[in-house]
């Protein structure tokens, strides 16, 4: 999909596909590093609003203007889903991260997805050390 078409999509649509992209990145990363009985537990450390909110803060200063705009559109989108067990702020930041990953994926920027996912992994690693 070209950038113009991607920009016409709702940020919640971007977040919907981005959620799947991010989940697949996490699962692929963990597959050979974790016992099968622990995969879901480990994956939840990456795919949750608290961690993704921290990822938002880590990614924000290094994004291009275009990427930042997409992430903010996702963050500011009016969601019809209530935040479960997390603050509205964390949930919105998580939606922003997912929108960014969705946008990069549908515009064919796989290398950038990889670069940003590396940063996201570091965020979870740092969070676990605390």
C-alpha positions in Angstrom: 0.0 0.0 0.0 1.3 3.4 -0.8 1.8 6.2 1.8 -1.2 8.2 0.6 -3.6 5.2 1.0 -2.1 4.3 4.4 -2.7 7.9 5.6 -6.3 7.6 4.6 -6.9 4.7 7.0 -8.3 5.2 10.4 -5.5 5.2 13.1 -7.6 2.4 14.8 -7.3 0.3 11.6 -3.6 0.9 11.6 -3.5 -0.1 15.3 -5.6 -3.2 14.5 -3.1 -4.5 11.9 -0.2 -3.2 14.0 -1.3 -5.3 17.0 -1.0 -8.4 14.8 2.4 -7.3 13.4 3.8 -6.6 16.9 2.4 -9.8 18.3 4.0 -11.8 15.5 7.4 -10.0 16.0 7.2 -10.9 19.7 6.3 -14.5 19.1 9.0 -14.9 16.5 11.6 -13.5 18.8 10.6 -15.7 21.7 10.1 -18.9 19.8 13.6 -20.2 20.1 14.4 -18.5 23.4 11.7 -19.8 25.7 10.2 -23.1 26.7 6.8 -23.7 25.1 5.1 -23.7 28.5 6.4 -20.2 29.2 5.8 -18.6 25.8 2.5 -16.8 26.7 3.8 -15.6 30.0 6.9 -14.1 28.3 4.9 -12.7 25.4 2.6 -10.8 27.8 5.6 -8.9 29.0 5.8 -7.3 25.6 2.2 -7.1 24.5 0.6 -5.1 27.2 -0.4 -1.5 27.6 2.2 -0.7 30.3 5.2 -2.0 28.3 3.9 -0.5 25.1 3.5 2.9 26.9 7.1 2.8 27.9 8.0 1.8 24.3 6.1 4.9 23.1 8.3 7.1 25.3 11.4 5.4 24.1 10.5 5.6 20.4 9.2 9.2 20.4 12.5 11.0 20.2 14.0 8.9 17.4 11.1 8.8 15.0 10.9 10.8 11.8 8.2 13.5 11.5 6.0 11.1 9.5 6.4 8.3 12.0 5.7 10.5 14.9 2.6 11.9 13.2 1.2 8.3 12.7 2.0 7.4 16.3 0.3 10.5 17.7 -2.7 9.9 15.4 -3.0 6.4 17.0 -2.6 7.8 20.5 -5.3 10.4 20.0 -7.8 8.2 18.2 -11.2 7.8 19.9 -11.3 4.2 20.9 -14.5 2.4 21.6 -12.8 -0.2 23.8 -12.4 0.6 27.5 -8.9 0.3 29.0 -8.7 -2.9 31.0 -6.6 -2.8 34.2 -4.5 0.0 32.9 -4.8 3.8 32.7 -6.3 5.5 29.7 -3.0 7.1 29.1 -1.1 3.8 28.9 -3.8 2.4 26.7 -3.6 5.3 24.3 0.2 5.2 24.1 -0.1 1.4 23.3 -2.5 2.2 20.5 -0.1 4.7 19.2 2.7 2.1 19.1 0.5 -0.4 17.4 -0.6 2.2 14.8 3.0 2.9 14.0 3.9 -0.7 13.5 0.8 -1.2 11.4 1.6 1.8 9.2 5.2 0.7 8.7 4.1 -2.8 7.8 1.5 -1.9 5.3 3.8 0.6 3.6 6.4 -2.1 3.2 9.0 -0.7 5.6 10.1 -4.0 7.1 13.6 -2.9 7.9 12.2 0.0 10.0 9.8 -2.4 11.8 12.9 -4.5 12.7 14.9 -1.4 13.9 12.0 -0.2 16.1 11.3 -3.6 17.5 14.9 -3.9 18.7 14.3 -0.7 20.7 11.1 -2.2 22.1 12.9 -5.3 23.2 15.4 -3.2 25.1 12.5 -1.4 26.9 11.1 -4.7 28.2 14.6 -5.9 29.1 15.2 -2.7 31.1 11.8 -3.0 32.7 12.6 -6.5 33.9 15.9 -5.4 35.4 14.1 -2.9 37.7 
